[in-house]
Amino acid sequence: MRESTVTGAFHLSDDGCDIIWDDCYFTDEKEDGSVGYFHNKTGVIDASRSEEMKNGDEVFNEIMDDLAYNCIRIEWTPIGNRNK
């Protein structure tokens, strides 16, 4: 079983029902067994439908660090737990 790492930035649609991907970055095993680093704006984890990143390992790790550093935690209550 292959493992992959996925990170990125997305937002909710105006009605809050859909996720809209701004950037999706992921790793996937290539045919030769090496790790490939990919980008798309669809959120679909499919290397054949994504752009392979040059210098992927360096760029991917920088992007992950940057996204983690800039994340803002927010307090929220899921609708289903409003009265609990």
C-alpha positions in Angstrom: 0.0 0.0 0.0 1.4 3.4 -1.0 1.4 6.3 1.3 1.0 9.9 0.3 1.1 13.3 1.9 -1.5 15.9 1.0 -1.6 19.6 1.9 -3.0 22.7 0.4 -5.4 25.6 0.7 -9.1 25.6 0.1 -12.2 27.5 1.0 -15.9 26.7 1.1 -18.3 27.6 -1.6 -20.7 30.5 -0.9 -23.4 28.1 0.3 -20.9 26.2 2.4 -21.6 22.9 0.8 -18.5 22.4 -1.4 -14.8 22.6 -0.9 -13.1 24.8 -3.5 -9.4 24.0 -3.8 -7.0 27.0 -4.3 -3.9 24.8 -4.3 -3.5 21.0 -3.7 0.0 19.5 -3.2 0.6 15.8 -2.8 3.2 13.1 -3.1 2.7 9.9 -5.0 4.8 7.0 -6.0 6.1 7.1 -9.5 6.5 4.1 -11.8 10.2 3.8 -11.0 9.4 3.6 -7.3 10.6 7.1 -6.5 8.5 9.8 -4.9 6.9 12.4 -7.1 5.6 15.8 -5.9 2.5 17.1 -7.6 0.2 20.2 -7.7 -3.3 20.9 -9.0 -6.2 23.2 -8.2 -8.9 20.4 -8.2 -8.1 18.6 -5.0 -8.0 15.3 -6.9 -5.1 13.1 -5.9 -4.2 11.9 -9.4 -0.7 12.4 -10.7 -1.8 12.0 -14.3 -4.2 15.0 -13.9 -1.6 17.1 -12.0 1.6 19.0 -12.7 4.8 17.4 -11.4 6.8 20.0 -9.4 10.4 20.6 -10.2 12.7 20.4 -7.2 9.6 18.9 -5.6 11.1 17.7 -2.3 12.5 21.1 -1.5 9.5 23.1 -2.7 7.0 20.7 -1.2 8.5 20.9 2.2 8.7 24.7 2.1 5.1 24.9 1.1 4.1 22.5 3.9 6.0 24.6 6.5 4.6 27.9 5.2 1.0 26.6 5.2 1.4 25.2 8.7 3.0 28.4 10.0 0.2 30.5 8.5 -2.7 28.4 9.7 -5.1 30.1 12.0 -7.0 27.9 14.4 -10.6 29.0 14.9 -13.2 27.9 17.4 -16.4 26.5 15.9 -19.3 24.3 16.8 -20.6 21.8 14.2 -24.3 22.4 13.5 -25.1 18.9 14.8 -23.6 19.7 18.2 -25.2 23.2 18.7 -27.4 22.2 21.7 -24.9 20.0 23.5 
